[in-house]
Amino acid sequence: GVWCAAGPLSYLLLASNGGRNPNGVVGLLLYGLIEVLGATAIGWNAGVKAVAVQAAIALGWGYCVLKTKDLPAEVRKRELVEMKEENVEVLDGIIEELCNLNSIPTPGRASSYNPVSKGVWKVFHAPHIKAIGSLTGVNFDVVEYEIDEEDGIVSSVRYKLPFDMSTGWLYASGVIGEVDDERMRVEFDDFWWSVGEERKGKDGAVGRNLVKAIGNLGFVNDLGVFPISYLDGEVCVFKFPPLGVKITALKEGTALERG
């Protein structure tokens, strides 16, 4: 009777909490021990076979744990993309859940972010930018950060004035670096502005020297320190401390970004 009951009980315990219930693991081990002892009581040959069966089960279980350890994060990321901004409260909830599943330790350290940071990151969700747009009537429809192999960064923001009066781009460039295990810094030292729908380089900038001077005057280094809440090769969530909001960006060219 104990032998027969141990199997279903182990399964029920293990199935709770997404298969990560420690009581379920103990139950599974207990079931294996009972089966081996029961088979051995019948005969040594049966005992040896029971040990082999339990070893195969253990290897299979271990493989499944390794393959599915990041599954919750993958599910949350897919939900994030599919949700878009149709329901901000639900979206914020998904982001919070994702942040609790951070797959890269010490994301503020260069050794952690360097392997995944290179490329173009498109801001997907930024509540403060949307709020500014609602108050001013200016639509900031593209916000991107391009990070190169030397930790250089270029920020590109496209704006559209109300009533289609004008469209243009605001740019800033500089470097990124580490602060501590959880925070990284961005230091901008060059700024420029271009007019029109198309992105332009510094050669197409308007008021080049004046915009650069204003940008350097207005940029505060202390505001360039960002705690990283989540980071992997597809998604980055970082906090903007002055407003206490979290900004979510997707890396361009990934399967997740392409949808």
Sequence and secondary structure as in RCSB ss.txt:
>XXXX:A:sequence
GVWCAAGPLSYLLLASNGGRNPNGVVGLLLYGLIEVLGATAIGWNAGVKAVAVQAAIALGWGYCVLKTKDLPAEV
RKRELVEMKEENVEVLDGIIEELCNLNSIPTPGRASSYNPVSKGVWKVFHAPHIKAIGSLTGVNFDVVEYEIDEE
DGIVSSVRYKLPFDMSTGWLYASGVIGEVDDERMRVEFDDFWWSVGEERKGKDGAVGRNLVKAIGNLGFVNDLGV
FPISYLDGEVCVFKFPPLGVKITALKEGTALERG
>XXXX:A:secstr
 HHHHHHHHHHHHHHGGGGT HHHHHHHHHHHHHHHHHHHHH HHHHHHHHHHHHHHHHHHHHHHHHHTTHHHHH
HHHHHHHHTTS HHHHHHHHHHHHTT  SSSTTSHHHHHHHH EEEEEEE HHHHHHHHHH  EEEEEEEEE TT
SEEEEEEEEE GGG  EEEEEEEEEEEE SSSEEEEEEEEEEEEESSS   GGG SSHHHHHHHHHHH  GGGGE
EEEEEESSSEEEEEETTTTEEEEEEETTSHHHH 
